[in-house]
Amino acid sequence: MFIARRRKARRESDSRDWTDLSDSTNRDLDADPTPVEKQIEAENIALAEEKWKADEEALAHAEMDKKLDSWTWMKEKKYATMFKEIEHRLEGALGKGQFEWVDRRVFDQVFDQRTLLSVYKLMQQGHIDTLDWPIARGKEAHVFHATTPNGVAAVKIFHTSNAVFKGLMQYIEGDPRFGGLRRRHHELVNIWVRKEHRNMMRMSNHGLQVPEPHALFRNVLVMDYLGDQDGPSPRLRDVEVSEPGPVFDELLNWLRDCWQKAELVHADFSEYNILWHQGGPRVIDVGQAVTSTHPHAEEFLVRDVTRLVEWAKRQGVEVDIAEAMANVLY
């Protein structure tokens, strides 16, 4: 039986030759490789490394081309004219002038066609004068300090180019206010912004302390700014509360009024979503709040109360979870 092995060429254009191994049928397979076999192995390794480097280089170029392609829309006359008109009012997002300390990547992460159109529309309507500097950022949105004709405000710009909102469908499905959803990402983002706006309005109308919304358009929401000229108010997690007992009572009453009066559940209640503003707690990030008729409403409520009780216990407050739960429900 004739057994042959083809020697791999270094280049496609090189000739192929064959090594006759017909005499190797009685060879000791555990013996050390011959010089010919060592040479073949070295050639194959070199070819593999060369192919790997070529693939890496091609991938890097593809990523660069993709990034450039994502901004070609800015060259279109419509968007170029629009951007030129409001560019001086976006210095806080662009990192220009007095805002040079702002990372320009913030603008790259936030602005696309839909976002530019939304901000432009709100500026034309007089709801935003300038975007000054970034306050906070998260998976779903960036928040900016803004100047408006009526004073300062917070502008929350929800991302339109990623898929994080797909993980939040549990807070939308089952909410009778937002039925019949299509799952296209930008439509889901717009629904989420409307949901947060309506939740804030509903909570505020029932006397709950939340930032009041002023305007929205597509993926941009304008609302109260909680902070001062030096920066936003800190999170409850980042402050030392001298008397945590009364703060716990106030927040438990907030959950009770939200459930009994507004018929809503925050659904993500924690020290991360509460700001310490002007000596007291203010609840924020209410986009995921659901109505009391939502299939998971009671589950979310138990989770909210549990997190509040856990925070109180870490502050040295003696509190019972069952008693706290009963206080909210009845």
N, C-alpha and C positions, 0 to 999 in steps of 0.2 A: 504494500500500500504506500503510495507516494504522499507524503505530508509536506506541505510548503507553508512558509510564512512570508507575507509581503512586507517588505521594509517600507516604513512610512517615509515619504519624501519631505524635505524641509519646505518646499514650495510646490504650489500646484503645477508649476511649469516644469519641475524636475522630472526626470524619467523615473519610473518605478522598476525595481528589480526584485528578484525572489531569492530567498535563501533556502537551499535544499536541506531539509531536515530528515531525509529518509533514513539516515544512519543513526538517528537519535532514538529509534524505537526501543533500544535496549539501554538507554541512558538512565543514570540515577537522577530521578527528579529532585532529590534533595541536595544535589551537588551545587556548588557555587555557579552563578551565571558565567557564561563565556564572555570574552571581550566583545564579540559580535552582539550578544544579547544586551550587554551593558550599554553599548553604543545606541542600539535601537531604543532602549528605555530612556536614555538621556535625550534622544531626538524627540520622542513622544512627549516627555515632560516639557521640553522647550516649546514645542508646538502648542501644548495646552496652556502654558503661561502666556504665550503670545496671543492666543485666542481670547484668554480671559482679559488681558489688558485692552485688546481691541473692543471687546464687549463693554467694558467699563467706560472707555472713552466715548463710545457711541451713546451709551446711556446718559453720560454727562452732557453731551451735546443736545440730546433729545430734551432733557430737562431745561436747558437754557433756551432752546427754541420754544418750548411750551410756555415758559415764563414771558418771553417776548411776545408770543402770540396772544397771551391773556391781556396784554395792554394795547393791542393794535386798535381797539375800539376808541382809544383816546385820540387817535389821529383823524377819526371821522369828523367832518365839519361840524355836525350837530353837537357832539360832545366836546370838541375842542373849543367851540364858541362858548358853550355853557361853562366849562371849567375856567376859561379865561375871565369870564364875568365874575365868578365868585372865588377865584383863587386867593385873593388877598383876605378873604373872610375865613379861609381854612388854614391859616398859618399855624394854629395850634395843633392841627392834625398833620401838617406837612413838616413841622419842625423848622420853621423859618423865623427870621427876625428875633424877637424876644423869646421865642419858643424853640430856640436851637437845641435845647436840652431834650426835646421830644425825639424819640427814635422814629426815623422816617418809615421804618417797617410797619409802624402802627397804621399809617395811611395805606400801605400796600396790602395789609391784612383786611382792611375794612372796606375800602372803596372799590366798587365795580359800577357797571352801567346803572343798575337799579338803585344802588345807594346814592350815586351822584344825582340821579334824577329826583330822588326823594328829598335829599337835602336842599337841592336847588328849588324844588317846589315849596318847601317850608320856609325858605329864605324869601322867596317871592311873595308868600302870603304874610310875611312879617312875624312869623313865629320864632325865627332864629336870625340873629344879626351876625354873630361870629362863633366859630368853634375854637375854644381857647386852649385847652390842654386835656389830656386823657385823665380820667378819674380812676377808672377800674377797667379790668378786662376779664372775661370769662370764656368758657367754651361757646356760649351762645351769642355773646354780645360784647361790645366795647361801650363804655360810658364816658362822655366828654362834658367838661365844664363849658357852658355856653353863655354868651351875652345875648339878651333879647331886648326889645323895646320896653319891656316891663320889668327888667332887672335880670338877675342871673337865673340860670336853669340848668338842669341836667338833660343831656341828649343821649338817649340809649339807641345805639345802632346795632341791630341784630345782623349777624353774619348770614350771607346768602349763598356762599360758595362752599359750604361744608355740609356734612350729613348728620350733625349732632342732634338735630331736632327729631330725627327718626326714632331716637331712643326715648322721646318724650310723648309718644303717641298715647301712652297709658293715661296721661292727664287730659287728653283731648277727646279720645273715644269714650263715649258714655256721658259726655257733657251735652245736654240737650240744646245748649246755645250754639253748638258748632257741629251740627250733624251734616252728613253727606259730603265729607271731605274727600278731595282728591289728594293723592300723595305726592304730587310734584313738589320738589323741595321748596322752591321760592313761594309757592302757594301756602305751604305749611308754615313757613316763616311769617308770612303776612297774617295768617290765622292766629299764630302765637302772639304777635304784637297786639292784635285786636283783643285777644283774650286777656292779656295783661292790662290793657287800657280799661276794659270793662270791669275787671276785678277791682282795680283801684277805684274806679268810679263808684262801684257798688259798696265797697268797704267804707269809703269816705262818706257816702250818703248815710251810712248807719253809725257815723261817729267814730270809726276806727282810725287810729293814727297811722297813715301811710302817705307817701309822697303823692300829691295830687297831680293828675295828668293835665297837660295844657293843649297838646295837639299830637296828631300822628298822621303819618303818610307812609303806606306800605311797610317797610322794615325799620322806620325811624320813629321814635317816641320821645316827645318833649314833656318833661315833668319837673316837679320841684327839685331844687338842689339842696341837699342836706350837708351843710358844711359852712366854712367861712372863706375869707380871701386867701388863707394859707393852704387850704386843702379840704377834702371831704371829712365828714365826721367818722370817727373810728368805729370798727365793728365791736359789738359787745364782747366778743372773744378777746379783743386786744386791750380792754380797759379793766382796771381794778375797781369794782363796785364796793363802796364802803358799807352800804346797807343793802345786801342782796335780797333780804326778805320781802320788803315792799316792792322791789322790782319784779320778783317772782309773782307776787299777787297781781301786779299790774298786767303782766304778760299772760297770766292764766285768765284774767278777766277779758283780755283781748281775744284769746282763743274761744272763750265762752260766747262773747258777743258776736264773733265771726260766725260761729256755728248756729247760735239761736236767733240772731237778728238778721245778719246778712245771708244766712244759710249757705255759707261757704266754708271750705277747709283749706288752710294755707298749703298743706301737703309737702312743705319743705322747711318747716319751722325749726330754726337752730340759731345758735349764737353767731353763725356766719352771716345770716340773713336778717340781722337786727343791728341797727346803728345806734350809737350812743350820741344823741343830739340834744344839745342845750340842757344837759343834766337828766335826760330820760331816754328810754328805749323807743326806737321807731322801727317798725317792721318794714322790710323792703322785699323786692323780688317776689311778686305775687302772681307771676305769669302762670305758674303751675297750679294755682288754687282751683279747686273744683266745687261744684254745687253739692249740696247735701244729698241729692238724689243720685249722684255718681255711684256706680257699682262698688268702687273701692273707697268711698268717702269715709266710712267708719274706720277702715284700716289705716287710712292716712291720718285721721284724727288721733287715733291711739298712738301712732308714731310721733306726731307733733307734741302731744302731752308728755310722752315718755322722754323725749329729748329735753323738754323744758325742765322736767323733774330731775333729770340727770345733771343738767347745768346747775340747778339750785343746790343739789347735794354736794357738788364740787365746791360750791361757795360756802358750805357749812350750814345750809338751811335744812332743818329736819322737816321732811315732807313725805307723805305717803302717796304712791302712784294711784291707788284705788280711790283715795279721797279726792285727789286732784281731778281724776277722770269723772267722778260723780259731780264735782263742782262745775265742770264744763257741760256735761250732758243735762243736768237738772238744775 
